[in-house]
Amino acid sequence: MMLATEANGVVALRIVKLMRGGKSARSETELMVREKVDAALEATGSLMAGASGETIVRGYRKRVAANAKRLRKPKSFRSQNRKPRPK
């Protein structure tokens, strides 16, 4: 149940980032897809090696926590793909 709650928070953070658009949103989308594929491959390999469901969920929770931490970091004005105002 915790994984679902934590993942929901990351989805909300990503939606906000994607709504802003620009290069940052494009990069986030590409990263999200790569992470999903990597996580699925890792989980499949672990299951084939005999890992428990609890171990698989723990791996997903670590990835979700890392994404939440990254997405919560405040960004500088320039990193939000905005042009500085002319003086």
N, C-alpha and C positions, 0 to 999 in steps of 0.2 A: 504493500500500500504506500509506503514511503517513496518508492521509486516513482509512482504515478504522480504523487503530489509534487515532488521535486522537479520532475520532467515538465509538469504543467507550468511551473514558474519559469523554466528556461524557454518554453514556447512563448510565453507572454513577453519576455525580454527580447526574444528574436523578432517577434511581430513588430514591436516598437522600432527596432533597428531596421527592419525591412521597409516599414512605412516611411522612413526618412529618405529612402532611395539612395541613389548615387553609387559610387564605387564601393563604399562600405557595405551597402546592402548586397551588391553583387558578390563581393568577397565572402560575406557571411553565408550566402546561399551555396556557393561552391564548397566552402568549408563544411557546412552542414551535411551536404550530400556525401562528401568524402568520409566524414566521421561516421555516418550511418553505415556505409559499406564496410569500413574498417571494423566497427563494433560488431556487425553481423558476422564477418569472417572470423573475428577473434572468438566470439561466442560459439560458433560452429566448431571451430578447432578445439575449444575447451570441452565442449560436449562430447566430441569424438574421442577425446583423451580421457573421458570419464569424470569430468568435473560435475559437481552437484548444481542444481538449480540455484541454490543459495550463493554459490561462488559466482555464477554467471550474473546474477542480479547485483552482487557486490561490485563487479566490474563495471556494469552499466551505471551504478550509482556514483562511482568515482568519476566517470566521464561526465555525467550530468553535473556533478559538483564543480568540476573544472570549467565547464561551459558557463555555469551560473557566475562563478567568480570572474571569468573573463568578460562576460557581458555586463556585469555590474560596475566594472572599472570606469571611472569618469574619463571622458575623452576631452582633449584640448579643443579649442575652437577650430583650429585648422584641420584636425583629424576628422571632423564631421562633414568634410567635403564642401565647406562653405568658402566662398571667396571673401577676403577681408574687405571691409568697407573702404571706399576711397576717402582720402583725407581732404 
